[in-house]
């Protein structure tokens, strides 16, 4: 195999356990031509290994175009999710301010990749939506998105999620516990942030929007 893959393995090591299967599939797909070439020369067909029942089954699949089409679909479906999961698993930045946008970005990318075959992607989107609605669709995730300068001040992108302002107000009202002075203070800070006033309007703050990672939002 290494002779045909020029020394490359079909499984690359990864430090992140949840992407092992994805990396394996992606790696095997990248070696499609090499693996097909491996099982067609006389050196293989005349060997004792080629007579084994499991080997025959393997060769049949490797030479089957439908088999490789399934590999392509799996990679197209899972790659956006793997990118999203990298954010959650990252030790370099907190996920709270990025998860809301990441989940929808992954979903939109999956739809885009299968826009000509929506029926194929729909079952996967349904599972994704179910998990999101039951476990992750919380106002705190939306607040994390809204208060993440990297997302909020990306004007073209934020236009799609302008409705998130309502969820932010819900959280503010809930955690102010009817304290009108606190409500005034929080909504005032919200306007300062939104309108890029005071320290948010300083050159260094604007410059650091996409560089500085927002801290964990803590509301009790």
Secondary structure, DSSP 8 states (H G I E B T S, - for coil): -TTTTTT--SS---S-GGGHHHHHHHHHHHTHHHHHHHTTSHHHHTSGGGGSHHHHHHHHHHT-HHHHHHHHHHHHHHHHHHHHHHHHH-SSS-SHHHHHHHHHHHHHHHHHHTTT-HHHHHHHHHHHHHHIIIII--HHHHHHHHT-HHHHT-HHHHGGGTTHHHHHHHHHHHHHTT-HHHHHHHHHHHHHHHTT-GGGGSHHHHHTTTTS--------
